[in-house]
């Protein structure tokens, strides 16, 4: 049995709506495929949300993501946290808040966060078609988004965390759960003035690797913030694992120590800055071809009224924010977005570095 949109596309061909045309005008690689891969009601055995799982199905989602420069995810080994993750004063999140509150004051104040707006340089795919709003680049903001994650640290010391850094697509290990550790992390990998090749501090114990995955999928599971996220995340995780494995991919829910596949940390490379940047690019391309996904449950990302919330990061530097995701949508997300590198417009809340002129997919370089 087919869904209505699937039947429509078979009979009439895929029909592009205004949102899809607008995204194309912004050079975003999009798919016109149906988000739902099954009939309604479902005939493929997908898990369903409870009947009283009420979310906002009316307001426009695109544009509901506040621009940021970087997003980091701290290892905790948990899937739920205090309502505000910085309320745990012994956490790395609280230490980072203390450091950033100090670092972001004069004499070097942060740049004003640019409102979500179309890139004026974006090419237009047709007359009278406006580029999409809700898209932004790392250069549009100096804000850092800090999340807790369900992944466990790969460090031997229990009070040393492993921090995922996006869109850089790397992990920084040996981050001490202290103000000193937060300061070292900020100075080496998070400060907006630091580039992708990072700033390697003398006498620092931090070790950095490119992540050995084709994508990292973040699922909001913050039940203490909103019960719907706590319900949605486990069901989406299960559906993602099942779908990815059906397509011949490996799906991990815990971080593998990157030294097993990526060799020595970036800090240990005895190379010039140019050679380091080239090495990083080659490692990112190696990760993109791995057919491996890391799925991490994370703390509040905003917009819980759009649960389930899902963020997909790629080695090419894109971050796709999806909302209103159900297990029925997962197969389409896996095929169209994760494997084929195309955005599904009806699910899109916003995106980081999605505008890719002269690229057919988000997986292109």
N, C-alpha and C positions, 0 to 999 in steps of 0.2 A: 504494500500500500504506500502511496506517495502523499506528501503534504501538498497543500494547495499551491504554494509557490513553486514547488518542484514540478507539479503538473503544468503549471502556467509556463515555466521555462521550457518544458519539453514541447508544448504545443506552439508557443509563440516565440521561443528564444528568450534569453535573459533580458529583462527590461531594467534599464538603469533609472533609478529615481534621482531626485534633485541632490540628495546627500551624496550619492555615489558620484554624480557628475562633478559636484563641488570638490570632493576629495581628489578626483582625477585632475581637476584644474590646479590643485596644489601639489601635483606630482607624487601623490600617494598611491602605491600599487594596491589595487582593490580587487575583490572578487564579488561577482554578482550571485554567487551560489547561495542557496538557502542555508540559513544558520542552523536550522533544525534538520537533522539527518533522518528523522523518523516521522511516522504519521502522528496525527493528533486525534485521538489518544495514541500513545506510544505502542508500537508493535515489535519493538526490539529489546524489551526488557530493561530499559534504562531505569535507574532509581529516580523516584519523583520526590519533590519537596512536599512537606505536609500541606494539607488543604488550607490551613490558616497561615501559610507562609506568604504574607502580604508585602509587596514591594511597590515602589512607584513605577507604574508603567506608562505614565502620561507625559511627564516633563522631558524635555530634550536632554539627553545625557552628554552629548558632545559639547565640550567646554566646561565640564564639571571637575576637571583636574587642574589644580593650581600648579603653575610652572615651577620647576626646580632645576638646579644645576646637577646635583648628584642625589642618588638614593642609596642608602646603606642599610644592610640587614645584618643584625648582630646575632650570633649563635646563642641560643638559650636552652635548646632541647625541649622546649615547651610549645604547646599550641594555643595557650591562653595566658593572659597576663593581667596585672592590675589595669583598671580602666585607663589610666594614664601611665605609660611605661616608665616615665621619669619619676613616678612616685616611689619606686623602689630605689632608695638612695644608695644602695650598694651595687647598683647595676651600671654597666658601661653606658647605657642610654642616659642616665642621670649625669654621669661624668662628662659625657659629650655636651650635654646641655650647658653645664658649667663652663666648659672650655669655649664653646661657641658664644656664649653670652659675654665672655671676656674679649674674645678675638674679634667680634663683630662690632666693637665700639670704636670711636675715634682713637688714634688719628687715622685709621683706615676703615671708614664706614663701608657697609655693603652697598652695592649698586641697587638702585630702585628696581624692584621686580617688575618686569615688563608684563602688562596684561596679555592674556591669551589672545592672539590676533594672527591673521594670516601673514605669511612672509611676503613682503611686497615684491621680492625677487622671484617668487614662484611663477613658473610658466603657466599659461592658460591653455586649456585644451579646446576652447571654443568660445565664440563671442557671447557675451551676456552671462557667462558662468562665473560666479564668484568663488574664489578660493575658500576652503573650509576654515572656520574658526575652531579653536580647541586644540590646535597643533602648536608645538613649541620646540625650541632647540635648547641645548645646554647653555648657549650664550645669552638666552633670554632671561636668565635668572641667576642669582648667587645663592639661592636658598638650598639648604641640604635637608632632605627628608630622611628621618631616622626611624627604622622599624626594628622590632624584635623578630627573630625567625625561629622556626622549629628545628633547624639543623643543629647538631651537636658540634662543639668545637673539635677540630682535628689536632689541637695542641695537647701535649702531655700534661702540662700544668692546668689544674682545674680552674684557676682564676685567670687564664689566658683565653681570650675569645678569638674566633675566626669570623671576620667581617666581610660580607659580600659587598662589592662596590660597583654601582651601575651609573651610567651606561658603559663604564670602563671594562666591565665584564671580567673582573678579577676578584681574588680573595686575598685579604691581608690577614696573616696569622700572627700569633704571639702578641696579641693586643692585650695588655694588662688591664684588668677590670679596676681602673683607678683613674684619677685625674691625669696623672703622668701618662698612662697608656692612651687615654683619650687625646691628650695633647700630641703625642707622637703620631697617632693615627691621622689627626687633623692636618698636621704639618706635612706628612709624607704622601697622603692619598686623597684627602677630602677637601681641603681648602680650595676654593674656586680658582685661585691663582695657579694651582698645580695642574699640569697637563696630564695626558694619558700615560706618558712615560714616567710619571711620579717624581717625587723628590726623595732620594734615599739618604736618610740621616746617618751621620757618623755615630758609631757606638750604639746604634739602635738594634734591638733584638727582632724587629719586625721582619717578616718574610712574606713576599708577594708572588703570586702566580696568576697566570691567566686561567680562567675556569675551563675545565676539560669537557664542556657540554655544548651541544648545538643550540640549546636554549635553556633559560631558567624561568620557571613558572612560579609566580607568587600568588598564593590564595589567601585572602583575608579570612582568618579564623577566630577573630577577637570576640569571643562570646561575652566577656564581661562588658564590652563596649556595645555590642548589639547581638542578640541571640540568633538572628538570622544568619550572621556570618559564621557562627559556631555550628549551625546546621548545614550550611551550604558547603563549606570547605571540605569536610571529609567525603561527602558524596562526589564532589568534583574531582578530588584527588583520586578516588577509586576509579571513576570513569576515565580520567586521563591516563592512568597506568594501563588500564585495560585496552584503550584505544591505541596508545603508543606502541604497546607490545604487539598488538594485532598487525601493526604496520612495520614490524621488524626493528623497532627502536628499543633501547634500554631506558627504563624510567626509574630514577633513584629518588628516594625521599631523604637520604642522608648524604652529606658531602663526602666524596671520596678525597683522600689526601691527594692534592694535585701533583705531588712529586712522583707518584706512581706512573703518571702518563705524560707530565709536562716537563720532567727533568728538574734541574736546579732552580731555585727562586731567582727572580729578576735581579735582586740585589747582588747575587753572586756572579753575574755575568761580567766578565772583564772586557767590556766593549765601549766604543764611543757612543755618545748620545744618538747619533744617526743610526749606528748599527743596532742599538737597543730598540729604537723605534721600528726598524725593519724586522727585528726578531719578534717584537710584540705583534706586528701585523701578520707575520707568518704563523704564529701560534694561534691567533684568533681564527685564521682561515682553517687551520688544522682542527680546531674545536668545532667549527661550523660543519665540518664533514663527518663528525663522529657518530651521528645518529643516536645521541644520548641526551636525555632531558633530566634536569634536576627540578623537583617539585618541592617547594618550601611553603609552609603555612606561616603567615605573618600577622603582625598586629595591625591595628586600624589604619587603613589607607585613605579614609574619607569616603563619603557617599555610601554609607551602609544601606541607605534606602534603595540602592541599586544592586543589592546582593543577588547572586554571588559575584564578588569582585575578583578579577583575575588580571594580573600584569605579566606580560611575556617579554623577556629581554633576549636579544640576539647578539651574537659576537660582532655583527656589523654595526652595533651601537644604537639600535632602535629599541624603544619601549612602547609596547602596545597595551593600552588600558581598556579592558572589556568590563562591561557591567550587565546585570540581568542574565548572567550565564547560568544555564541549567545543565544537568547531565545530558539532556537531549541535544544540546548544542556542541558537546565536546568533540564528537567525531568530525564535525565540520571544521571546528577550530584546529584540530590536529592536521587534517588534510590541507585545508586552505591556508591557514596562517603559519603553523609550525613547519610543515613540510614544504609547502609551495610559496611561503613568504608573502601572502596576500592578506589584506585587511578585510574583515567582514563589517561593513559600515553600520548595520543595525545594532551591533553590540558595542560600538566604539564610544568610549567616554572621553578619550583624549589620547595624545601620543607624543612621545619624545623622539625627535629625529626621524619622523616618518616620511618627510618630504624627500624623495630620492629622484631628482631629475636624471634622465638617461638610464634609469634602472628599471628592469622589468619586475623585480621582486625586492622585498626587504632583505633577502639573502644575498643579493648581488653586491659586488664591491666596486 
